[in-house]
Amino acid sequence: MPYVNIKITNESVTSEKKAALISGVTELLQKVLGKNPATTVVVIDEVDTDNWGIAGEQVSLRRMRGN
């Protein structure tokens, strides 16, 4: 039973885009590894940009600067 955890920043990702991610990852596991879609679990965690860091600083600060 594959378990995939996708972590993204919480920036208004639509339900449709999340559904596409879940479907796409499930299909990829089936095609590449022969995994059964019925037992594949995909979880999407949305993380606030204040709680996500790159290169030692918060993503929210980097975005404010345009990085």
Secondary structure by P-SEA (a helix, b strand, c coil): cbbbbbbbccccccaaaaaaaaaaaaaaaaaacccccccbbbbbbbbcccccccccccaaaaaaacc
